[in-house]
Amino acid sequence: MSLSEMRKLNLQLNPSNSTSTGDYSPSSGLPLIKFDISSTDMPTNLDLSQLRINGNITYFTGNQPGTPTQPGAASSSYRDCYSGDLSNVIDHVTISSKKLSSVIERVNNYSRMVPSIVTGNHGEHEINCQLWNQGGSCTSNFMARNIIRAQNGVRGVAGTANGYGKGFSMPLFCGLLNSDRDLDISVAGTGGLTIEILLKPNVSVAFGADAGAAATAVNYKVSNLLLTVPAYELSGQTAAAALSADRVFNFNSISSIFQTLNSSTSVVSITPGLSRVSSVFMNAINTNEIGNQLFNSARLSNMGALREVRFSRNGMLHPLQYRLSGDQQANSLTAALNGQTLAGRAMVDVSYLEGISTNPIGNTGRTMLAYNTINSGIKNRGQTVNSSGDDVGTVSGTAILFDAYGSGENFQQTTFSVDFNNQTIDGTQPTTMGLYMYFLSQNTLVMSPQGLSVVK
């Protein structure tokens, strides 16, 4: 490859469905954000790992996003601390090829996936520094309360019609964009890309006693949006070599499924139709908190008295004899710490970290899942605690790592099952749990003059 035959471009794109005000909000009737990246004649590779969505977010009370009114100084209004400004307001992301409008990846339940990824792969210092600077992630809902209070003024002037909110510059946590490969968007490749972001309703974003009250309900808008991504345009022999190579692109993909747990012995079985599953990770929340503005809809809830988790393939334990034992047994090791209960659930937590990071535990780095930090969320195993924003947050979950090296486990025509033995789920509303499952798999994008196909 000759450097003289490669030209770097820095693409900057506004939404293709832009409005006269530049605002996107459920309150304004436009909750969909759409970016169109056009195709090129010569091979042009996007550096997907550097793609960023830039803009501003403003929280306000009332129904008029054009003239925001700040929540009061003592307002009990919060937003999820780990997901950050943009990720917290996203319902799902769809990435499509402009060639025949073929969908490449759709990530549902996005705002519940991101807290697991952030807390499973980053420690307290990274979240409060690096992730705070790029998009407002922090390690305490108490800090997130101050974000809502302070981010809609202009040079300190609150409640003005042109209040621009707090800025963010965040990546999208989609499998395609985190595959460590550049993607050709030329006419010989994907023929361009379309990225669609659907925003969540107001009741699923800001939460708390005041945010959920009719007179002081907190809504939001995002504005001044700009997508930025580096691209490399090829020419000459380098372009010819790229065109003559196999037009296949292997990428990561994340598929999401929602299930409910309503008994002490709950079994979830599904045939995902995926041939190369690297890991499956799950997080949960009490069903009565979903869509309820009194509670954090992105909270990674504890699962209460979780005694055992078993994973199966076609009804047989897989990996062989693979059971994760919980600590809620008659002789469990518990200790009081700062007035809360510390219950060591090592097998479940280790497997969770392996599945989130797709690394054996020996290679797992910083994480918020630790017993010795106030923001860890594993000190109190109660199923309904830490849900209102007035308490410490939670970062619990379960996962299974099938393959850390890329070939994956074949569940294309076989059934994946997970069994939960939990003594606190009895089918009543306060304890019934919603389970969000995410399958991380390897897919292959096959590009040809006739179109595109995704091999799962």
N, C-alpha and C positions, 0 to 999 in steps of 0.2 A: 504494500500500500504506500502510495506516494502522498506526502502531506500537501504537495502542490495541487493534488487532485481532490482535495477535501476542503470545504468551506464551512466554517461554523456560523450558524444563524441563531439568534436569540428571539424566539417567537413570543409575541405578546398579543393576546387576543381578548377582546371583550365578549360577553355573552352574545350569541346570535339572536336571542329573543329579548334584547335590551328594551327597557321601558323609558319613558320620558324623564322619570325621576331617578332611574338607575337603582330602584329599590326592589328587593324580592322578599316577600313575606306572606304567610298565610292570611294575614289581616288585609293585605292589598289585593288578594285574589290571584296572585302569581307566585305559587310555591315552587315552580320548576325553573331551574337554571340550566341553560344549554350552551355548550361550547362546540363550535365546529372548526376542526383543523383540516384545511383543504389538502387535496392531493397535489403532488408535484410530478413533473415529467421525468426528472432524473431521480435515481435512488436517493432518498433522504431519510436518515435514521434519527428518530427521536430518542433523546436520553431520558427515558421515562422515570428513572430514579430521581431526577431533578425537577420533575413537574411540580409546580406549586399553584395553589389557588390563593390569590391575594385579595384583600378587601377590608371592609369594616363591618362590625356588628353593633347594633344599638338595641338596648332593652328599654322599654317604656311601658307606662300604664295607660289604659284607655285603648281606643280603637283607631287612633289617628297617627299612623307612623310618620306622617310628614311633619308633625309638631310634637315631638316626644316630650313626655313629662317624666322626670326622674322618679324612680321609687324613693320613698322617704329615707332619711338618714338611718332610722331605726328599723327599716323594713326587714322582715324575716323572709327574704327572697334570695334564692341560691340558684346555681347551675352546677352540673356535674363537674367536679374539679379535674378529673383525669382526662376526659375526652378533648377538652380545649374548646375554643370559641366556635370554629366551623364544624368540627366533627359532631359536636353535641346537637346540632340542629339538622343533621342529615338523616333522612329516613332510608334512602337507598341510592346507589350509584349504578348507572348503566353505561358501559363503554361499547360502542358499536363501530363497525367499519362503514364508511360511506359507500363502499362498493356493495351494492344490493342491500344496504341497510342491515347487514348481518350482525347480530349481537355476539360480542366476544365474551363479555363477562358482565354479570349483574350481581351486585353484593347487596342483599337485603339485610334489614336490622343492623344497619351500619353503625349507628350511635351506640349500640350495645356491644359491638365487636371491638371498637377502638379502645375502650378502657381496659379490656383484657390484654390486648397487644401492648398497650403502653405500660401497664403495671407489671406485666410478666417479663418485659425486656428492658425496663429502665428503673433505676433506683431513684431515691429521693433527690439527690443532687442534680441528676440529669433532668428530671421532671421540672424542678424549680428553677433551672437555669436554661438549658437548651430548648426544652419543649415550652417553657414559659415564654421565651423570646419569640418563638415562631408562631405560637397560637394560643397562649394563655393557659396552658396546662399547669396545674399545681397539685399539691398533695393534701389539701384540706378544703372542705366545702366552706369553711369560715373565710378563707381567702377569696373563694369564688363569690361569696356574698358581696365583698367590696368591689369586685369587678363589675357586677351588675349595677351597683350604686354609682360608680364613677365614670362609666364609659360612654355617656351620650352627650357630653358637653362639648362646646367649642371654645378652646382656650379658657376653660374654667367657667364658661357661661352655660348654665344648665337650661334645658327645656327650650332651646331655640329651634326654629324650623329647619335650619341647615346643620343640626348636630350630626356629626359624622361618625361617632362611636369609636370603638377600640379597633385598632388595626390587627390583621393577622396575615401570615404567609405560611400556609400549611400544605403538606403533601396529602395525597389521597391514599388511604391504606387499602388499596385493592391489590389482588394478587398479580394482575397483569403489570401494574406499575412498579412492582417490587420483585421482578424476576431477574434482575442483574443482566438484562439484555436490551439492546437498542432495537426499535421497531421501525421497519421501512413503511412510510406512509405514501410512497409514490403510486402511480397507476399500476405498476407491476407488483405492488405490495398490498396494503389494506385499502388503497384509494382514499386515504384520509381517515380521520377519526371523528366521532361524535361522542362527547361526554355529557351525560344528563344527570343532574343532581336534584332529587326531590326532597324538599324541606319537610320537616316534621311539623305537626300542628303545635300551636302555642302551649297547649296543656301538657305537652311532653317535653318541654324545654326548661323554662324557669320553674322552680318549685319552692314550696315552703308555706308557712301559715298565711303570710300576706300575699304571696304570688298566687295562691289558690283561692283567695277571697274575691268575691264579685267586685267589690268597690276598689280593690287595689291589685287586680289581676295584672300580671306582668307578661307582655308580649314582646316580640322581637322583629327586627328586620336586618337583612344584610344588603350592603350597597358597595358601589365603587369596585365592582369585581373585575379581576384581571387574571387570566391564565398565562403563566410564563413557563417555557420549556426550551432547553437548548436542542438544536438540531444540527446534523452534519450532512451537507449535500455533497454527493460524490460525482465525479466526472471522469472522462478519459478511460483508461484501462481499469482503474479501480471500479468505476461504475459498471463497465462491461463484465468484470469478474463477479460483481455482486448480482447482476442479472442472470448470469449463467449458473449460479449456485442453486442448490435446492431451496425452493421457496417454502420452507417450513420454519415455524417459530414455536419453540417450547416455552411455556410460561406457567406461572403459578396461577391458581384460581381458587376463589373462596365461595363456597355454596352454603347458604343458610337455611335452616329449618326450625320451626317453632313447634314445641310440644308442651303438654301440661302434665304435671305430676300431682296426682290427687289421692294417693294412698301410701301407706308406709312401705309397701313393696311395689314400686313402680317400675315398669319395663317399657322402654322405648325401642321399637324395631322399625327399621326402614331399609329399603334397597336404594342407595343413593345413585346408582347408575354411573359410577366413577371407577376407572380402571387403575388409577395410580394415586391412591390416598396416602398422603404423608402423615397426617395427624388429624384428630378430631378434638376440638376443644369446645367447652360448654360453660355458660354462666346462667344464673337463675335470678328470679325476682318473684316476690309474692304477687299473685295475679290481681289482687285488689289494689295494687299500687300502679299497675300499668294504665297510662292515660289519666292518672289522678294527679292534679297539680299540687296536691299536698305533699307528694312524695317524688323522689328522684327516679325517673323512669330509666335511667342509665346505670342504676346502682348494681354492683356485682354482689348480690345478696349471699349471706351465709345460708347454708342449707340445714341448719339446726343439727339435730342428733343424727348425723350421717354415720352409719355404722359400717357399711360395706358398699363398694362399687365393683361391678363385674362387667367385663366386655366380652361379647360373643360374636362369632361369625357362623351364620347358618345354624344357630342354636348351640354351638360348642364353644367353650371358653377359648378365647383367642386374644392375645398370646396364651399358650397352653398354661392352664392353672393360674391365670392372671386375675387375682383378686386384690383390690385395694381395701385394706382394713382401716376403718375409722377409729377414733379414740373414744367414742362415746360407749364404752363398755363399763361393766360393773367396777372394774379396778383400773379405770382410765387415769392417766397422769394429768392432774389439773393443779393449777397454782394460782393464787390471787396476785394480780399485778395492777397497780393503780386503780383499784376498785373494780376491775373487770376480770373476766375469767379467761385465762390462757389455757387452751386445750391443744396439745401438740397432735397434729393430724399428718404426720410426716409422709406416709405412703401416698395419700391423696394429693398433697401439696407438691411433692416431688414429681409425680406423674403429670400434674397440671403444668408445671414449669417446663418440663420436657416437651409437652405437646404444643405449648405457646411458642417456644423458641425453636422448635424442631431440632433440638440438640440433646444429647445425653446429659444427664444432670452434671457430670463433671465439666462440661463446657458451658453450662448456664452461667450467665454473668449477673449483673445487678438486677434487683427486682424489688417491688414493694411488698412482696409476700414474705414478711419477716416478723418475728415475734417481738423484736426489741425496738420498734418505732411506733409512736402514738398513732400514726396514720396508716398502719399496716392493714387494719381491718381483720385480723385473725385473733384478736384478743377476746372477742365475745362471739361465741358460736350461735347465739340466739337468732332465730329465723326472722324475727320482726324488728330487731334492733337496728339502730343507725340508719334510719330511712328518711328522716325528716329534714336533714341539714343541720339540725341543732346538735347532732352527735358526730362522733368520728366516722369516717367513711369506711367502706368495706371493699375487699379485692379478691373475693373467693371465687373458685371455679373448679372444674374437673376436666381432665383431658387424657388422651392416650396417644403416644407417639408410636406409629407403626414403622416408619422408615425415615431415618435422618439423612439418607444418601441419594434420594431422588427416584428410585424405581417404584416405590409405593406399593400399597396393598390393593388388590383387585376386588372391588365391591360393585362391579358392573352388573352382575347377575346374582350376587349373593347378598344376604341380609346382614346388616350391622345392627347389633343390639347392645344396649347398656341397661343394667339392672341397678336400681338404687334401693338400699335398705335404710330407711329414714324413719325414726320413731316419732317424729313430730308432725308428719303430714297425715292428716286424717280426713281429707276431703272437704273440710269447712273452708270458707273463703279466706280467713286470715292466714291459713297455713298452706292452701293450695298454691303450687309454684308454677310459673311459666319458665320453661327451659329453652334457651336459645342455643342451637347447635351449629357449629361451623366446621365444614369439611375443607381442609386444605389439601389440594390435589394438583397434580401436574397434567396440563392439557397441551394439545398440539394444534397450532393454527396452520392450516394448509392453504397456500395462496396459489391461484391459477388464473389464467385469462377468463375462465368461465365464472369465477367468483371465489368465495372463501368457504371453508368448512372447519369446524372446531371438533377435534377428536378428543373425547373425554375418557 
